[in-house]
Amino acid sequence: MRVPIRVQRLTAEAFAPFGDVIEATGSPDKIINQGLCGRFHDRAALDFTDGRAGISLFKAVPRALPLRLEMVERHPDGSQAFIPMSAHPFLVIVARDEGGVPGRPQAFQTQIGQGINYHRGTWHGVLAPLYDPGLFAVIDRIGDGDNLEEHWFETPYVIETDKECVSEGLAQSSHQGE
């Protein structure tokens, strides 16, 4: 048995229960550097119980749709931001917490120029780039203790292409995510 989840476009409004969309939209908050640079200020609410913010680089193998989703994870002690270091969309999978376990997942595809910040404790899928090189700057909690909980679904979900949402050629990616 498979339970399908359709990919939808990532918007700040749709993603708000799970975190922040990091993007340079609208007019800059400030003009700096002798008028040659627009600053889009404070676009993600980093939140840590202790420790400190750190920047790491993640390099992940690209995934293809349909994608079999067997597990989600969350980080109870800190938010986690993913900023792509290439001009490619990526897949974001999240689920609301329902009494300590994840509810039905939702899947979003970013647009070029968007990153995301998961709120502390948000259930989410693993990093799922859709194209090489799969390189991301990740800002998250650096500190003592285990900041990871995993939940394995009894029945896997299948993340499927929504032709109105997903960019052309996505389903034909050379790497399968199963």
N, CA and C atoms as an extended XYZ file, in Angstrom:
534
Properties=species:S:1:pos:R:3:atomname:S:1:resname:S:1:resid:I:1 pbc="F F F"
N         0.845       -1.188        0.000 N   MET     1
C         0.000        0.000        0.000 CA  MET     1
C         0.882        1.240        0.000 C   MET     1
N         0.429        2.267       -0.718 N   ARG     2
C         1.171        3.518       -0.727 CA  ARG     2
C         0.196        4.666       -0.545 C   ARG     2
N         0.627        5.643        0.195 N   VAL     3
C        -0.201        6.808        0.464 CA  VAL     3
C         0.420        7.996       -0.263 C   VAL     3
N        -0.264        8.524       -1.292 N   PRO     4
C         0.337        9.600       -2.089 CA  PRO     4
C         0.241       10.974       -1.426 C   PRO     4
N         1.279       11.755       -1.624 N   ILE     5
C         1.350       13.159       -1.213 CA  ILE     5
C         1.759       13.941       -2.455 C   ILE     5
N         0.990       14.955       -2.836 N   ARG     6
C         1.312       15.784       -4.004 CA  ARG     6
C         2.188       16.962       -3.582 C   ARG     6
N         3.184       17.244       -4.396 N   VAL     7
C         4.072       18.382       -4.166 CA  VAL     7
C         3.323       19.666       -4.505 C   VAL     7
N         3.490       20.680       -3.655 N   GLN     8
C         2.917       21.996       -3.923 CA  GLN     8
C         4.018       23.050       -3.893 C   GLN     8
N         3.739       24.200       -4.480 N   ARG     9
C         4.713       25.300       -4.466 CA  ARG     9
C         4.909       25.807       -3.042 C   ARG     9
N         6.148       26.156       -2.735 N   LEU    10
C         6.471       26.704       -1.429 CA  LEU    10
C         6.115       28.188       -1.395 C   LEU    10
N         5.252       28.558       -0.461 N   THR    11
C         4.938       29.964       -0.194 CA  THR    11
C         5.105       30.219        1.289 C   THR    11
N         5.363       31.459        1.653 N   ALA    12
C         5.526       31.811        3.061 CA  ALA    12
C         4.269       31.489        3.851 C   ALA    12
N         3.104       31.729        3.268 N   GLU    13
C         1.838       31.491        3.974 CA  GLU    13
C         1.620       29.999        4.226 C   GLU    13
N         1.833       29.163        3.219 N   ALA    14
C         1.608       27.727        3.375 CA  ALA    14
C         2.618       27.086        4.321 C   ALA    14
N         3.836       27.631        4.368 N   PHE    15
C         4.903       27.054        5.176 CA  PHE    15
C         4.961       27.620        6.596 C   PHE    15
N         4.228       28.680        6.880 N   ALA    16
C         4.305       29.369        8.180 CA  ALA    16
C         4.148       28.458        9.401 C   ALA    16
N         3.276       27.447        9.411 N   PRO    17
C         3.183       26.593       10.591 CA  PRO    17
C         4.456       25.787       10.878 C   PRO    17
N         5.330       25.652        9.875 N   PHE    18
C         6.504       24.805        9.997 CA  PHE    18
C         7.810       25.577       10.104 C   PHE    18
N         7.809       26.835        9.639 N   GLY    19
C         9.037       27.613        9.649 CA  GLY    19
C         8.955       28.824        8.756 C   GLY    19
N        10.129       29.299        8.357 N   ASP    20
C        10.253       30.523        7.567 CA  ASP    20
C        10.745       30.203        6.163 C   ASP    20
N        10.224       30.922        5.176 N   VAL    21
C        10.787       30.877        3.831 CA  VAL    21
C        11.806       32.008        3.763 C   VAL    21
N        13.001       31.677        3.371 N   ILE    22
C        14.090       32.651        3.289 CA  ILE    22
C        14.244       33.047        1.828 C   ILE    22
N        13.886       34.294        1.510 N   GLU    23
C        13.987       34.753        0.128 CA  GLU    23
C        14.047       36.276        0.086 C   GLU    23
N        14.539       36.781       -1.003 N   ALA    24
C        14.653       38.224       -1.213 CA  ALA    24
C        13.477       38.672       -2.077 C   ALA    24
N        12.336       38.909       -1.457 N   THR    25
C        11.147       39.354       -2.187 CA  THR    25
C        10.752       40.753       -1.721 C   THR    25
N        10.062       41.453       -2.583 N   GLY    26
C         9.658       42.814       -2.252 CA  GLY    26
C        10.851       43.743       -2.280 C   GLY    26
N        10.683       44.892       -1.664 N   SER    27
C        11.772       45.867       -1.594 CA  SER    27
C        12.699       45.536       -0.437 C   SER    27
N        13.997       45.793       -0.587 N   PRO    28
C        14.925       45.548        0.520 CA  PRO    28
C        14.541       46.380        1.745 C   PRO    28
N        14.882       45.879        2.921 N   ASP    29
C        14.632       46.603        4.165 CA  ASP    29
C        15.573       47.795        4.316 C   ASP    29
N        16.779       47.641        3.786 N   LYS    30
C        17.784       48.701        3.864 CA  LYS    30
C        18.615       48.678        2.587 C   LYS    30
N        19.095       49.857        2.200 N   ILE    31
C        20.054       49.959        1.109 CA  ILE    31
C        21.400       50.266        1.755 C   ILE    31
N        22.419       49.440        1.431 N   ILE    32
C        23.734       49.564        2.061 CA  ILE    32
C        24.820       49.587        0.988 C   ILE    32
N        26.058       49.622        1.428 N   ASN    33
C        27.227       49.569        0.544 CA  ASN    33
C        27.163       50.634       -0.550 C   ASN    33
N        27.043       51.866       -0.105 N   GLN    34
C        27.031       53.027       -0.999 CA  GLN    34
C        25.895       52.941       -2.019 C   GLN    34
N        24.760       52.382       -1.593 N   GLY    35
C        23.589       52.309       -2.453 CA  GLY    35
C        23.609       51.189       -3.477 C   GLY    35
N        24.592       50.291       -3.375 N   LEU    36
C        24.745       49.238       -4.372 CA  LEU    36
C        24.252       47.865       -3.905 C   LEU    36
N        23.672       47.791       -2.704 N   CYS    37
C        23.248       46.496       -2.173 CA  CYS    37
C        21.976       46.661       -1.353 C   CYS    37
N        21.005       45.827       -1.634 N   GLY    38
C        19.793       45.799       -0.826 CA  GLY    38
C        19.896       44.721        0.231 C   GLY    38
N        19.597       45.084        1.479 N   ARG    39
C        19.634       44.120        2.584 CA  ARG    39
C        18.207       43.704        2.920 C   ARG    39
N        17.928       42.402        2.818 N   PHE    40
C        16.659       41.811        3.231 CA  PHE    40
C        16.922       41.263        4.624 C   PHE    40
N        16.533       42.017        5.630 N   HIS    41
C        16.986       41.866        7.009 CA  HIS    41
C        16.197       40.822        7.795 C   HIS    41
N        16.899       40.010        8.554 N   ASP    42
C        16.339       39.106        9.569 CA  ASP    42
C        15.211       38.241        9.022 C   ASP    42
N        15.497       37.414        8.016 N   ARG    43
C        14.485       36.635        7.300 CA  ARG    43
C        14.133       35.298        7.935 C   ARG    43
N        14.818       34.898        9.024 N   ALA    44
C        14.490       33.630        9.689 CA  ALA    44
C        14.684       33.775       11.185 C   ALA    44
N        13.775       33.191       11.943 N   ALA    45
C        13.836       33.234       13.404 CA  ALA    45
C        14.594       32.008       13.913 C   ALA    45
N        15.896       32.165       14.137 N   LEU    46
C        16.682       31.077       14.699 CA  LEU    46
C        16.310       30.932       16.172 C   LEU    46
N        16.179       29.695       16.640 N   ASP    47
C        15.666       29.428       17.991 CA  ASP    47
C        16.384       28.215       18.556 C   ASP    47
N        17.145       28.412       19.644 N   PHE    48
C        17.902       27.326       20.259 CA  PHE    48
C        17.650       27.309       21.761 C   PHE    48
N        17.545       26.096       22.336 N   THR    49
C        17.372       25.994       23.791 CA  THR    49
C        18.677       26.292       24.508 C   THR    49
N        19.784       25.927       23.906 N   ASP    50
C        21.113       26.189       24.452 CA  ASP    50
C        22.102       26.052       23.305 C   ASP    50
N        23.379       26.049       23.578 N   GLY    51
C        24.366       25.951       22.511 CA  GLY    51
C        24.479       27.256       21.756 C   GLY    51
N        24.864       27.162       20.493 N   ARG    52
C        25.072       28.355       19.678 CA  ARG    52
C        24.705       28.048       18.236 C   ARG    52
N        24.541       29.078       17.438 N   ALA    53
C        24.293       28.911       16.009 CA  ALA    53
C        25.613       28.584       15.323 C   ALA    53
N        25.569       27.635       14.421 N   GLY    54
C        26.740       27.275       13.636 CA  GLY    54
C        26.348       27.157       12.178 C   GLY    54
N        27.321       27.334       11.302 N   ILE    55
C        27.090       27.176        9.864 CA  ILE    55
C        27.881       25.956        9.405 C   ILE    55
N        27.180       25.010        8.810 N   SER    56
C        27.791       23.803        8.253 CA  SER    56
C        27.438       23.744        6.772 C   SER    56
N        28.167       22.935        6.028 N   LEU    57
C        27.845       22.685        4.626 CA  LEU    57
C        27.409       21.234        4.494 C   LEU    57
N        26.300       21.016        3.798 N   PHE    58
C        25.780       19.674        3.540 CA  PHE    58
C        25.844       19.436        2.029 C   PHE    58
N        26.279       18.261        1.640 N   LYS    59
C        26.264       17.872        0.226 CA  LYS    59
C        25.462       16.577        0.133 C   LYS    59
N        24.290       16.652       -0.504 N   ALA    60
C        23.358       15.530       -0.555 CA  ALA    60
C        23.150       15.051       -1.991 C   ALA    60
N        22.896       13.770       -2.135 N   VAL    61
C        22.604       13.162       -3.431 CA  VAL    61
C        21.222       13.622       -3.888 C   VAL    61
N        21.092       14.064       -5.132 N   PRO    62
C        19.778       14.474       -5.636 CA  PRO    62
C        18.764       13.332       -5.592 C   PRO    62
N        17.505       13.707       -5.403 N   ARG    63
C        16.392       12.756       -5.362 CA  ARG    63
C        15.519       12.969       -6.585 C   ARG    63
N        14.678       11.979       -6.882 N   ALA    64
C        13.738       12.074       -7.988 CA  ALA    64
C        12.348       11.701       -7.485 C   ALA    64
N        11.358       12.203       -8.169 N   LEU    65
C         9.976       11.861       -7.857 CA  LEU    65
C         9.509       10.758       -8.790 C   LEU    65
N         8.706        9.821       -8.341 N   PRO    66
C         8.163        9.739       -6.992 CA  PRO    66
C         9.237        9.349       -5.978 C   PRO    66
N         9.075        9.844       -4.748 N   LEU    67
C        10.016        9.615       -3.665 CA  LEU    67
C         9.303        8.868       -2.545 C   LEU    67
N         9.856        7.766       -2.129 N   ARG    68
C         9.286        6.976       -1.029 CA  ARG    68
C         9.698        7.609        0.297 C   ARG    68
N         8.719        8.002        1.108 N   LEU    69
C         8.970        8.655        2.398 CA  LEU    69
C         8.655        7.676        3.515 C   LEU    69
N         9.697        7.175        4.154 N   GLU    70
C         9.540        6.201        5.231 CA  GLU    70
C         9.760        6.801        6.607 C   GLU    70
N        10.442        7.940        6.669 N   MET    71
C        10.855        8.490        7.948 CA  MET    71
C        10.892       10.007        7.892 C   MET    71
N        10.571       10.626        9.022 N   VAL    72
C        10.790       12.057        9.224 CA  VAL    72
C        11.554       12.221       10.532 C   VAL    72
N        12.099       13.406       10.710 N   GLU    73
C        12.874       13.696       11.912 CA  GLU    73
C        12.530       15.086       12.412 C   GLU    73
N        12.965       15.373       13.644 N   ARG    74
C        12.834       16.723       14.170 CA  ARG    74
C        13.962       16.985       15.148 C   ARG    74
N        14.157       18.280       15.433 N   HIS    75
C        15.240       18.719       16.304 CA  HIS    75
C        14.627       19.540       17.438 C   HIS    75
N        14.443       18.935       18.619 N   PRO    76
C        13.747       19.607       19.718 CA  PRO    76
C        14.511       20.777       20.339 C   PRO    76
N        15.825       20.826       20.116 N   ASP    77
C        16.628       21.859       20.769 CA  ASP    77
C        17.027       23.013       19.866 C   ASP    77
N        16.596       23.009       18.602 N   GLY    78
C        16.989       24.128       17.766 CA  GLY    78
C        16.346       24.117       16.389 C   GLY    78
N        16.163       25.316       15.861 N   SER    79
C        15.692       25.478       14.487 CA  SER    79
C        16.808       25.048       13.539 C   SER    79
N        16.464       24.905       12.262 N   GLN    80
C        17.448       24.456       11.284 CA  GLN    80
C        17.133       25.101        9.940 C   GLN    80
N        18.084       25.892        9.420 N   ALA    81
C        17.894       26.615        8.159 CA  ALA    81
C        18.729       25.966        7.052 C   ALA    81
N        18.119       25.860        5.862 N   PHE    82
C        18.786       25.299        4.684 CA  PHE    82
C        18.779       26.343        3.576 C   PHE    82
N        19.965       26.728        3.127 N   ILE    83
C        20.105       27.717        2.067 CA  ILE    83
C        20.909       27.078        0.936 C   ILE    83
N        20.263       26.855       -0.229 N   PRO    84
C        20.976       26.199       -1.327 CA  PRO    84
C        22.117       27.074       -1.834 C   PRO    84
N        23.199       26.414       -2.218 N   MET    85
C        24.358       27.127       -2.735 CA  MET    85
C        24.462       26.988       -4.251 C   MET    85
N        23.332       26.672       -4.887 N   SER    86
C        23.240       26.644       -6.343 CA  SER    86
C        21.842       27.119       -6.715 C   SER    86
N        21.656       27.446       -7.960 N   ALA    87
C        20.372       27.988       -8.421 CA  ALA    87
C        19.451       26.851       -8.867 C   ALA    87
N        19.044       26.026       -7.905 N   HIS    88
C        18.147       24.915       -8.192 CA  HIS    88
C        17.094       24.800       -7.095 C   HIS    88
N        15.901       24.348       -7.453 N   PRO    89
C        14.877       24.086       -6.436 CA  PRO    89
C        15.213       22.807       -5.657 C   PRO    89
N        14.578       22.656       -4.494 N   PHE    90
C        14.711       21.419       -3.726 CA  PHE    90
C        13.370       21.084       -3.101 C   PHE    90
N        13.264       19.870       -2.606 N   LEU    91
C        12.029       19.358       -2.039 CA  LEU    91
C        12.052       19.537       -0.528 C   LEU    91
N        10.938       20.005        0.034 N   VAL    92
C        10.799       20.221        1.475 CA  VAL    92
C         9.576       19.428        1.935 C   VAL    92
N         9.772       18.517        2.882 N   ILE    93
C         8.691       17.689        3.401 CA  ILE    93
C         8.543       17.983        4.887 C   ILE    93
N         7.318       18.281        5.325 N   VAL    94
C         7.047       18.622        6.719 CA  VAL    94
C         5.759       17.940        7.177 C   VAL    94
N         5.598       17.862        8.498 N   ALA    95
C         4.362       17.320        9.066 CA  ALA    95
C         4.086       18.019       10.393 C   ALA    95
N         2.821       18.273       10.661 N   ARG    96
C         2.426       18.846       11.951 CA  ARG    96
C         2.608       17.801       13.040 C   ARG    96
N         2.900       18.257       14.247 N   ASP    97
C         2.992       17.360       15.393 CA  ASP    97
C         1.585       17.046       15.888 C   ASP    97
N         1.300       15.769       16.083 N   GLU    98
C         0.010       15.335       16.609 CA  GLU    98
C         0.257       14.451       17.831 C   GLU    98
N         0.395       15.102       18.981 N   GLY    99
C         0.607       14.363       20.221 CA  GLY    99
C         1.945       13.653       20.303 C   GLY    99
N         2.984       14.261       19.764 N   GLY   100
C         4.323       13.687       19.833 CA  GLY   100
C         4.724       12.850       18.636 C   GLY   100
N         3.820       12.684       17.681 N   VAL   101
C         4.132       11.967       16.445 CA  VAL   101
C         3.726       12.840       15.262 C   VAL   101
N         4.343       12.617       14.104 N   PRO   102
C         3.979       13.432       12.946 CA  PRO   102
C         2.619       13.052       12.384 C   PRO   102
N         1.875       14.073       11.931 N   GLY   103
C         0.642       13.851       11.189 CA  GLY   103
C         0.969       13.585        9.732 C   GLY   103
N        -0.042       13.730        8.878 N   ARG   104
C         0.140       13.489        7.438 CA  ARG   104
C         1.130       14.510        6.873 C   ARG   104
N         2.176       14.046        6.204 N   PRO   105
C         3.169       14.965        5.643 CA  PRO   105
C         2.601       15.847        4.534 C   PRO   105
N         3.276       16.967        4.323 N   GLN   106
C         3.041       17.857        3.200 CA  GLN   106
C         4.371       18.017        2.487 C   GLN   106
N         4.330       18.184        1.172 N   ALA   107
C         5.556       18.342        0.389 CA  ALA   107
C         5.490       19.639       -0.397 C   ALA   107
N         6.595       20.362       -0.387 N   PHE   108
C         6.720       21.632       -1.104 CA  PHE   108
C         7.949       21.574       -1.992 C   PHE   108
N         7.887       22.271       -3.104 N   GLN   109
C         9.072       22.488       -3.918 CA  GLN   109
C         9.421       23.961       -3.830 C   GLN   109
N        10.680       24.240       -3.510 N   THR   110
C        11.131       25.625       -3.480 CA  THR   110
C        11.230       26.149       -4.898 C   THR   110
N        11.309       27.451       -4.997 N   GLN   111
C        11.622       28.104       -6.260 CA  GLN   111
C        13.083       28.543       -6.175 C   GLN   111
N        13.687       28.788       -7.316 N   ILE   112
C        15.073       29.257       -7.316 CA  ILE   112
C        15.161       30.521       -6.468 C   ILE   112
N        16.141       30.549       -5.577 N   GLY   113
C        16.348       31.706       -4.705 CA  GLY   113
C        15.678       31.577       -3.344 C   GLY   113
N        15.007       30.464       -3.067 N   GLN   114
C        14.370       30.271       -1.763 CA  GLN   114
C        15.166       29.283       -0.918 C   GLN   114
N        15.259       29.596        0.360 N   GLY   115
C        15.755       28.678        1.372 CA  GLY   115
C        14.658       28.528        2.410 C   GLY   115
N        14.873       27.681        3.401 N   ILE   116
C        13.863       27.507        4.446 CA  ILE   116
C        14.535       27.405        5.817 C   ILE   116
N        13.759       27.718        6.838 N   ASN   117
C        14.171       27.546        8.222 CA  ASN   117
C        13.060       26.796        8.940 C   ASN   117
N        13.363       25.562        9.387 N   TYR   118
C        12.384       24.796       10.159 CA  TYR   118
C        12.328       25.332       11.573 C   TYR   118
N        11.119       25.555       12.089 N   HIS   119
C        10.971       25.904       13.500 CA  HIS   119
C        11.511       24.757       14.360 C   HIS   119
N        11.960       25.096       15.551 N   ARG   120
C        12.410       24.081       16.506 CA  ARG   120
C        11.281       23.075       16.738 C   ARG   120
N        11.586       21.780       16.651 N   GLY   121
C        10.615       20.727       16.901 CA  GLY   121
C         9.726       20.356       15.727 C   GLY   121
N         9.937       20.930       14.549 N   THR   122
C         9.114       20.626       13.373 CA  THR   122
C         9.539       19.291       12.751 C   THR   122
N         8.571       18.405       12.560 N   TRP   123
C         8.839       17.152       11.842 CA  TRP   123
C         9.132       17.485       10.376 C   TRP   123
N        10.208       16.897        9.830 N   HIS   124
C        10.564       17.164        8.433 CA  HIS   124
C        11.302       15.981        7.829 C   HIS   124
N        11.228       15.902        6.498 N   GLY   125
C        11.987       14.889        5.775 CA  GLY   125
C        13.455       15.262        5.730 C   GLY   125
N        14.260       14.326        5.272 N   VAL   126
C        15.692       14.593        5.137 CA  VAL   126
C        15.928       15.527        3.953 C   VAL   126
N        17.112       16.081        3.887 N   LEU   127
C        17.480       17.002        2.813 CA  LEU   127
C        17.285       16.316        1.462 C   LEU   127
N        16.519       16.968        0.573 N   ALA   128
C        16.160       16.352       -0.705 CA  ALA   128
C        16.363       17.315       -1.866 C   ALA   128
N        17.640       17.498       -2.273 N   PRO   129
C        17.866       18.304       -3.477 CA  PRO   129
C        17.308       17.561       -4.691 C   PRO   129
N        16.957       18.310       -5.701 N   LEU   130
C        16.414       17.720       -6.918 CA  LEU   130
C        17.435       17.695       -8.053 C   LEU   130
N        18.549       18.414       -7.881 N   TYR   131
C        19.584       18.514       -8.899 CA  TYR   131
C        20.956       18.532       -8.239 C   TYR   131
N        21.978       18.118       -8.993 N   ASP   132
C        23.359       18.296       -8.545 CA  ASP   132
C        23.660       19.783       -8.512 C   ASP   132
N        24.482       20.302       -7.635 N   PRO   133
C        25.383       19.557       -6.779 CA  PRO   133
C        24.806       19.194       -5.408 C   PRO   133
N        23.612       19.623       -5.050 N   GLY   134
C        23.041       19.274       -3.745 CA  GLY   134
C        23.797       19.878       -2.578 C   GLY   134
N        24.353       21.064       -2.775 N   LEU   135
C        25.174       21.718       -1.757 CA  LEU   135
C        24.370       22.813       -1.059 C   LEU   135
N        24.372       22.780        0.277 N   PHE   136
C        23.585       23.711        1.086 CA  PHE   136
C        24.412       24.254        2.238 C   PHE   136
N        24.196       25.526        2.570 N   ALA   137
C        24.660       26.084        3.828 CA  ALA   137
C        23.537       25.823        4.831 C   ALA   137
N        23.902       25.266        5.982 N   VAL   138
C        22.917       24.918        7.003 CA  VAL   138
C        23.284       25.642        8.287 C   VAL   138
N        22.329       26.385        8.821 N   ILE   139
C        22.522       27.093       10.081 CA  ILE   139
C        21.661       26.388       11.114 C   ILE   139
N        22.329       25.804       12.116 N   ASP   140
C        21.580       25.104       13.155 CA  ASP   140
C        22.345       25.113       14.469 C   ASP   140
N        21.782       24.451       15.453 N   ARG   141
C        22.328       24.424       16.811 CA  ARG   141
C        23.578       23.561       16.875 C   ARG   141
N        24.617       24.130       17.477 N   ILE   142
C        25.832       23.403       17.801 CA  ILE   142
C        25.892       23.357       19.319 C   ILE   142
N        25.863       22.165       19.890 N   GLY   143
C        25.883       22.058       21.341 CA  GLY   143
C        25.847       20.611       21.793 C   GLY   143
N        25.907       20.418       23.095 N   ASP   144
C        25.905       19.085       23.682 CA  ASP   144
C        24.517       18.459       23.599 C   ASP   144
N        24.497       17.142       23.678 N   GLY   145
C        23.227       16.419       23.725 CA  GLY   145
C        22.742       15.994       22.358 C   GLY   145
N        21.784       15.084       22.374 N   ASP   146
C        21.202       14.555       21.148 CA  ASP   146
C        20.026       15.432       20.748 C   ASP   146
N        20.127       16.095       19.619 N   ASN   147
C        19.096       17.011       19.138 CA  ASN   147
C        18.372       16.416       17.933 C   ASN   147
N        18.083       15.112       18.003 N   LEU   148
C        17.457       14.436       16.868 CA  LEU   148
C        16.456       13.402       17.365 C   LEU   148
N        15.240       13.465       16.828 N   GLU   149
C        14.233       12.424       17.022 CA  GLU   149
C        13.807       11.967       15.640 C   GLU   149
N        13.674       10.669       15.452 N   GLU   150
C        13.207       10.114       14.180 CA  GLU   150
C        11.882        9.404       14.392 C   GLU   150
N        11.038        9.435       13.355 N   HIS   151
C         9.784        8.681       13.364 CA  HIS   151
C         9.683        7.921       12.047 C   HIS   151
N         9.536        6.591       12.150 N   TRP   152
C         9.394        5.731       10.967 CA  TRP   152
C         7.915        5.421       10.796 C   TRP   152
N         7.385        5.662        9.608 N   PHE   153
C         5.971        5.420        9.321 CA  PHE   153
C         5.707        3.927        9.137 C   PHE   153
N         4.576        3.449        9.654 N   GLU   154
C         4.173        2.055        9.438 CA  GLU   154
C         3.907        1.804        7.960 C   GLU   154
N         3.235        2.751        7.317 N   THR   155
C         2.971        2.680        5.879 CA  THR   155
C         3.673        3.861        5.225 C   THR   155
N         4.613        3.600        4.332 N   PRO   156
C         5.327        4.715        3.691 CA  PRO   156
C         4.395        5.585        2.854 C   PRO   156
N         4.759        6.834        2.746 N   TYR   157
C         4.086        7.769        1.845 CA  TYR   157
C         4.885        7.813        0.543 C   TYR   157
N         4.250        8.249       -0.516 N   VAL   158
C         4.939        8.440       -1.792 CA  VAL   158
C         4.711        9.877       -2.224 C   VAL   158
N         5.801       10.629       -2.336 N   ILE   159
C         5.737       12.019       -2.764 CA  ILE   159
C         5.708       12.006       -4.293 C   ILE   159
N         4.646       12.591       -4.858 N   GLU   160
C         4.423       12.533       -6.297 CA  GLU   160
C         4.465       13.910       -6.928 C   GLU   160
N         4.788       13.917       -8.205 N   THR   161
C         4.836       15.135       -8.994 CA  THR   161
C         3.450       15.718       -9.170 C   THR   161
N         3.341       17.021       -9.031 N   ASP   162
C         2.148       17.751       -9.420 CA  ASP   162
C         2.570       18.580      -10.616 C   ASP   162
N         2.100       18.220      -11.790 N   LYS   163
C         2.575       18.848      -13.028 CA  LYS   163
C         2.399       20.360      -13.048 C   LYS   163
N         1.417       20.883      -12.316 N   GLU   164
C         1.218       22.335      -12.275 CA  GLU   164
C         2.264       23.010      -11.413 C   GLU   164
N         2.882       22.258      -10.515 N   CYS   165
C         3.821       22.845       -9.563 CA  CYS   165
C         5.271       22.584       -9.925 C   CYS   165
N         5.581       21.351      -10.216 N   VAL   166
C         6.965       20.935      -10.319 CA  VAL   166
C         7.558       21.363      -11.655 C   VAL   166
N         8.770       21.854      -11.593 N   SER   167
C         9.418       22.366      -12.795 CA  SER   167
C         9.648       21.265      -13.833 C   SER   167
N         9.713       21.676      -15.071 N   GLU   168
C         9.873       20.764      -16.197 CA  GLU   168
C        11.116       19.903      -16.031 C   GLU   168
N        10.950       18.607      -16.287 N   GLY   169
C        12.080       17.687      -16.254 CA  GLY   169
C        12.399       17.118      -14.900 C   GLY   169
N        11.704       17.525      -13.839 N   LEU   170
C        12.021       17.074      -12.491 CA  LEU   170
C        11.910       15.564      -12.359 C   LEU   170
N        10.844       14.990      -12.836 N   ALA   171
C        10.617       13.561      -12.668 CA  ALA   171
C        11.644       12.718      -13.446 C   ALA   171
N        12.348       13.342      -14.381 N   GLN   172
C        13.323       12.606      -15.170 CA  GLN   172
C        14.737       12.695      -14.610 C   GLN   172
N        14.873       13.177      -13.378 N   SER   173
C        16.196       13.272      -12.768 CA  SER   173
C        16.886       11.915      -12.813 C   SER   173
N        18.186       11.927      -12.886 N   SER   174
C        18.931       10.688      -13.074 CA  SER   174
C        19.042        9.838      -11.816 C   SER   174
N        18.730       10.373      -10.642 N   HIS   175
C        18.830        9.605       -9.399 CA  HIS   175
C        17.444        9.282       -8.869 C   HIS   175
N        17.200        8.061       -8.511 N   GLN   176
C        15.923        7.658       -7.926 CA  GLN   176
C        16.027        7.752       -6.419 C   GLN   176
N        14.967        8.213       -5.769 N   GLY   177
C        14.953        8.378       -4.314 CA  GLY   177
C        14.339        7.207       -3.596 C   GLY   177
N        14.342        6.035       -4.167 N   GLU   178
C        13.736        4.883       -3.489 CA  GLU   178
C        14.776        3.862       -3.137 C   GLU   178
